[in-house]
């Protein structure tokens, strides 16, 4: 199983911090933000990793991370996303590298308290389809929201005005290699992007989508408020615990 970290975009919600650097290189407590998703993948047993980045400072990832020796890796892969085509567009850039292998995708600004080792193992045993990670939140209208029916995900609605649940789809996704064919069928949304929610809803219709509710805290770090909150969470209890 291969891992993909999506670390592109312009980081406009964190301007002017992102005026001269990529958002994912900003510090979260004692480490650069990009360290956390790498640790999440490594702790789950995934050691073949692609980082998708973009913007003028993309070369700084190579300067910081090299071949990943700080994480016990022998090699890191990099690719470049032009512009802001959305999460699914960035993922599509990895098709040739991923080949026929299943993949675990994590957004570069997502931090978790514990680990996803069990979820990765369960998906490998699943054999096909997709798996998403869910987390209860107090403001589901800000996220893609999953509706469950009979123990299965029946739909995902992006930023609903009247959410049917408080289960947000967080930025960790697992797919079989059909995901790249699905991405090729997508049309840009009103935002002009290829939406990962459309990908997930395809796998729901295929009846091959499973889910797991994440244990421990989760946060992104894409706004001033969440960047501050994530630093406090890490300082008070750490992230990516292996137990």
C-alpha positions as CSV (number, residue, x, y, z in Angstrom):
1,X,0.0,0.0,0.0
2,X,1.3,3.4,-0.9
3,X,0.8,6.8,0.8
4,X,0.0,10.2,-0.7
5,X,0.2,13.5,1.1
6,X,-1.5,16.4,-0.6
7,X,0.4,19.6,0.3
8,X,-0.3,22.0,-2.6
9,X,-2.6,25.1,-2.7
10,X,-1.8,28.7,-1.9
11,X,-2.8,28.8,1.7
12,X,-4.7,32.0,1.3
13,X,-6.5,31.7,4.6
14,X,-3.2,31.9,6.4
15,X,-1.9,35.0,4.5
16,X,0.5,36.8,5.2
17,X,2.2,33.8,6.9
18,X,2.1,32.0,3.5
19,X,3.3,35.0,1.5
20,X,6.8,33.6,1.3
21,X,6.3,29.9,2.2
22,X,4.0,26.9,1.6
23,X,1.4,26.5,4.4
24,X,2.6,22.9,5.1
25,X,6.0,24.2,6.0
26,X,4.7,26.4,8.8
27,X,5.5,25.2,12.4
28,X,3.0,23.4,14.5
29,X,4.4,23.5,18.0
30,X,7.9,21.9,17.6
31,X,7.8,20.5,14.0
32,X,6.9,21.6,10.5
33,X,3.3,20.9,9.7
34,X,4.3,18.4,6.9
35,X,6.0,16.2,9.5
36,X,2.7,15.1,11.0
37,X,1.0,13.5,8.0
38,X,4.3,11.7,7.2
39,X,4.4,10.3,10.7
40,X,0.8,9.3,10.4
41,X,1.6,7.2,7.3
42,X,4.9,5.8,8.7
43,X,3.2,4.8,11.9
44,X,0.5,2.9,9.9
45,X,3.2,0.8,8.2
46,X,3.3,2.7,4.9
47,X,6.8,3.6,3.8
48,X,6.4,4.3,0.1
49,X,5.2,7.9,0.0
50,X,4.4,10.6,-2.6
51,X,4.2,14.3,-1.6
52,X,2.1,16.5,-4.0
53,X,3.0,20.1,-3.7
54,X,2.9,23.3,-5.7
55,X,3.6,27.0,-5.7
56,X,6.8,29.0,-5.8
57,X,8.4,27.4,-2.7
58,X,7.8,23.8,-3.6
59,X,11.6,23.2,-3.7
60,X,11.7,23.9,0.0
61,X,10.1,20.5,0.6
62,X,13.1,18.8,-0.8
63,X,15.5,20.9,1.2
64,X,13.5,20.1,4.4
65,X,12.7,16.4,3.9
66,X,15.3,15.1,1.5
67,X,14.7,11.4,1.0
68,X,12.9,11.0,4.3
69,X,15.7,9.7,6.5
70,X,14.4,11.6,9.5
71,X,11.4,9.3,9.4
72,X,13.3,6.1,8.8
73,X,12.6,6.2,5.1
74,X,14.9,5.3,2.3
75,X,13.2,7.4,-0.3
76,X,10.5,10.1,-0.7
77,X,8.7,10.9,-4.0
78,X,7.5,14.3,-5.1
79,X,5.3,15.7,-7.8
80,X,4.0,19.2,-8.6
81,X,0.4,20.5,-9.0
82,X,0.0,23.6,-11.2
83,X,-2.6,26.0,-9.8
84,X,-5.5,24.9,-7.5
85,X,-7.5,22.2,-9.2
86,X,-8.8,20.6,-6.0
87,X,-8.0,17.6,-3.9
88,X,-9.1,15.1,-6.6
89,X,-7.0,16.9,-9.2
90,X,-3.9,16.7,-7.0
91,X,-4.6,13.0,-6.4
92,X,-4.9,12.3,-10.1
93,X,-1.3,13.4,-10.6
94,X,-0.2,10.2,-8.7
95,X,-1.7,7.7,-11.1
96,X,1.4,6.6,-12.9
97,X,3.4,6.3,-9.6
98,X,0.6,4.4,-7.7
99,X,0.2,1.9,-10.4
100,X,-2.2,-0.9,-9.4
101,X,-1.5,-0.5,-5.6
102,X,-4.1,0.6,-3.1
103,X,-3.4,4.1,-1.7
104,X,-3.9,6.0,1.6
105,X,-4.3,9.7,1.0
106,X,-3.9,12.3,3.7
107,X,-4.3,16.1,3.5
108,X,-1.0,17.8,4.5
109,X,-2.6,20.0,7.1
110,X,-4.4,17.2,9.0
111,X,-3.1,16.2,12.5
112,X,-4.4,13.3,14.6
113,X,-3.8,12.3,18.2
114,X,-3.4,8.5,17.7
115,X,-2.9,6.5,14.6
116,X,-4.7,4.8,11.7
117,X,-2.8,1.5,11.8
118,X,-6.0,-0.6,12.3
119,X,-7.9,1.3,9.6
120,X,-5.1,0.6,7.1
121,X,-5.0,-3.0,8.0
122,X,-8.8,-3.3,7.7
123,X,-8.7,-1.7,4.3
124,X,-6.0,-4.1,3.1
125,X,-8.2,-7.0,4.2
126,X,-11.2,-5.3,2.5
127,X,-9.4,-5.9,-0.8
128,X,-11.3,-3.3,-2.9
129,X,-13.3,-0.1,-2.8
130,X,-12.6,2.8,-0.4
131,X,-12.5,3.6,3.2
132,X,-13.0,7.1,4.8
133,X,-12.3,8.3,8.3
134,X,-15.0,10.1,10.2
135,X,-15.0,12.3,13.3
136,X,-17.8,13.9,15.3
137,X,-17.6,17.7,15.2
138,X,-19.6,20.5,16.6
139,X,-19.8,22.4,13.3
140,X,-20.5,19.8,10.6
141,X,-21.7,22.5,8.2
142,X,-18.0,23.4,7.5
143,X,-17.2,19.9,6.2
144,X,-18.3,17.1,4.0
145,X,-20.8,15.3,6.2
146,X,-21.5,11.5,6.1
147,X,-25.0,10.1,6.5
148,X,-25.1,6.5,7.8
149,X,-27.8,4.0,7.1
150,X,-27.7,0.5,8.4
151,X,-24.1,0.6,9.3
152,X,-23.0,1.9,5.9
153,X,-22.3,5.4,4.4
154,X,-25.3,6.2,2.3
155,X,-24.2,9.7,1.2
156,X,-21.8,12.5,1.7
157,X,-22.9,16.1,1.4
158,X,-20.4,18.9,1.1
159,X,-20.9,21.8,3.6
160,X,-24.6,21.2,4.1
161,X,-26.8,24.0,5.5
162,X,-28.8,21.4,7.4
163,X,-26.5,18.5,8.3
164,X,-28.0,15.1,8.7
165,X,-25.3,14.1,11.1
166,X,-22.3,15.5,13.0
167,X,-19.9,13.1,11.4
168,X,-17.4,15.0,9.3
169,X,-15.3,13.3,6.6
170,X,-11.7,14.2,7.6
171,X,-8.8,14.4,5.3
172,X,-7.7,10.7,5.3
173,X,-9.0,8.5,2.5
174,X,-8.1,5.0,1.2
175,X,-8.9,3.8,-2.3
176,X,-8.2,1.0,-4.7
177,X,-6.6,1.9,-8.1
178,X,-10.0,2.5,-9.7
179,X,-10.0,6.0,-8.1
180,X,-7.9,7.3,-10.9
181,X,-10.5,6.3,-13.5
182,X,-13.2,7.9,-11.3
183,X,-11.2,11.2,-11.2
184,X,-11.1,11.3,-15.0
185,X,-14.9,11.3,-15.2
186,X,-15.3,14.3,-12.8
187,X,-16.5,17.8,-13.9
188,X,-15.3,20.9,-12.0
189,X,-17.6,22.1,-9.3
190,X,-18.8,25.7,-8.9
191,X,-15.5,26.4,-7.2
192,X,-13.7,25.3,-10.4
193,X,-12.2,22.3,-8.6
194,X,-12.4,18.5,-8.9
195,X,-14.1,17.5,-5.6
196,X,-13.0,14.6,-3.5
197,X,-16.6,14.3,-2.2
198,X,-17.7,13.3,-5.8
199,X,-15.0,10.6,-5.7
200,X,-16.3,9.3,-2.4
201,X,-19.9,9.3,-3.5
202,X,-18.9,7.2,-6.5
203,X,-17.6,4.5,-4.2
204,X,-20.7,4.7,-2.1
205,X,-22.8,4.1,-5.3
206,X,-20.5,1.2,-6.0
207,X,-21.4,-0.2,-2.6
208,X,-17.7,-0.6,-1.8
209,X,-17.2,2.2,0.7
210,X,-16.5,1.5,4.3
211,X,-15.7,3.9,7.2
212,X,-14.2,4.1,10.6
213,X,-14.7,6.8,13.3
214,X,-11.3,8.1,14.3
215,X,-10.3,7.6,17.9
216,X,-8.7,10.6,19.7
217,X,-8.6,14.2,18.6
218,X,-8.3,15.4,15.0
219,X,-7.8,18.9,13.6
220,X,-6.7,20.6,10.4
221,X,-4.3,23.6,10.5
222,X,-5.5,25.6,7.6
223,X,-6.8,28.7,9.4
224,X,-5.3,31.0,12.1
225,X,-7.7,29.5,14.7
226,X,-7.0,25.8,13.8
227,X,-3.2,26.4,13.4
228,X,-3.2,27.8,17.0
229,X,-5.5,25.0,18.3
230,X,-3.3,22.3,16.7
231,X,-0.2,23.7,18.3
232,X,-1.9,23.5,21.7
233,X,-3.1,20.0,21.2
234,X,0.3,18.8,20.2
235,X,1.9,20.7,23.1
236,X,-0.5,19.2,25.7
237,X,-0.5,15.6,24.6
238,X,1.4,14.9,21.4
239,X,0.3,13.6,18.1
240,X,0.5,10.3,16.1
241,X,0.7,8.2,19.3
242,X,1.6,4.6,18.4
243,X,-0.3,3.0,21.3
